[in-house]
Amino acid sequence: MNAVMKMNAPAVGLWTDVCGADEIWPDTGVCAWVEGRHVAVFRVGQEQYFAIDNVDPKSGASVLSRGLVGNLGERVVVASPLYKNHIDLRTGECLEDPSCSVAAYSLRVTGGRIEVAIT
């Protein structure tokens, strides 16, 4: 399976291998260390993958990868396990308070491996 989950992918060579795509259970996330950042990588359903900052903007704790994944209308979100803010997995926007938004990163699945790029 080869797929780029976000457009504006960086130049080849800037991708960091995170894990096998099948190592993440559907509708859960994992945390990875990518270029000095805590990154949350999520698998939604069987074949959608997203990457955002893992640090909860309200508490500073690295916990977003442990949040509950779901939908609010058309938006795929994770609810922070601490303050229950909903973060859009496509954009990193916090739905309740845009000042608490996080970065969203480019992600691709190549040869069954998830790769993330910090742009």
C-alpha positions in Angstrom: 0.0 0.0 0.0 1.4 3.4 -1.0 -0.4 6.5 0.0 0.4 10.1 1.0 -2.1 11.2 3.6 -1.4 14.9 3.3 -0.5 17.0 0.4 2.6 19.3 0.3 4.9 16.4 1.0 8.5 17.5 1.6 11.4 16.5 -0.6 12.6 12.9 -0.5 15.0 12.1 2.3 13.1 14.1 5.0 10.8 11.2 6.0 11.3 9.4 9.3 10.2 5.8 9.6 7.9 5.4 12.6 6.4 1.8 12.6 4.6 -0.7 10.5 1.1 0.4 9.5 -0.3 -2.8 10.9 1.3 -2.2 14.3 -1.3 0.4 15.1 -4.8 -0.9 16.0 -7.7 0.7 14.2 -9.0 3.9 15.9 -6.0 4.3 18.2 -2.7 6.2 18.2 0.9 5.8 19.1 3.6 8.3 20.1 6.9 8.6 18.1 10.0 10.7 18.4 10.4 12.5 15.1 13.2 15.1 14.6 13.1 16.1 18.3 9.3 16.2 18.6 6.7 14.1 20.2 4.4 13.1 17.4 1.1 11.3 17.7 0.3 8.9 14.8 -3.2 7.7 14.4 -4.9 4.9 12.5 -8.6 5.6 11.8 -10.5 2.7 10.5 -8.5 0.3 8.3 -6.6 2.6 6.0 -6.5 6.3 7.2 -3.5 7.6 9.0 -2.8 11.0 10.5 0.1 12.7 12.4 -0.1 15.6 14.8 1.8 17.0 17.8 1.5 14.7 20.8 1.8 17.4 23.4 -1.5 18.6 24.9 -1.5 22.4 24.5 -3.3 23.0 27.8 -1.3 20.8 30.1 2.1 20.4 28.2 1.8 16.6 28.7 2.7 14.3 25.9 -0.7 12.4 25.8 -2.7 13.1 22.7 -1.8 9.7 21.2 -3.8 8.2 24.1 -7.0 10.1 23.4 -10.3 8.8 22.0 -10.6 8.8 18.2 -13.9 9.6 16.7 -16.0 12.0 14.5 -17.7 15.3 15.1 -19.8 15.7 12.0 -17.5 15.3 9.1 -14.3 15.9 11.1 -12.1 13.1 12.3 -10.9 14.0 15.8 -9.0 12.9 18.9 -10.3 14.0 22.3 -7.5 14.9 24.7 -7.4 12.5 27.6 -6.9 15.3 30.0 -9.1 18.2 29.0 -11.3 16.5 26.4 -10.6 19.2 23.8 -11.2 17.8 20.3 -8.3 18.1 17.8 -9.0 17.7 14.1 -6.6 15.0 12.9 -6.4 16.5 9.4 -5.5 20.0 10.4 -4.5 20.0 14.1 -7.2 22.6 14.9 -8.7 22.5 18.3 -12.5 22.8 17.8 -13.3 24.3 21.2 -10.4 26.8 21.3 -8.4 27.5 18.2 -5.6 29.0 20.3 -5.0 25.4 21.6 -4.4 24.0 18.1 -1.4 21.7 17.3 0.7 21.1 14.3 -0.4 18.5 11.7 2.4 16.7 9.8 2.8 15.0 6.5 2.5 11.2 6.6 2.8 8.5 4.1 2.6 4.7 4.1 5.2 3.1 1.9 5.8 -0.6 1.7 3.6 -1.1 4.8 5.7 1.3 6.9 4.4 4.7 8.2 6.7 7.6 7.6 6.3 11.1 9.0 7.9 14.4 7.9 8.2 17.5 10.0 7.7 20.4 7.7 
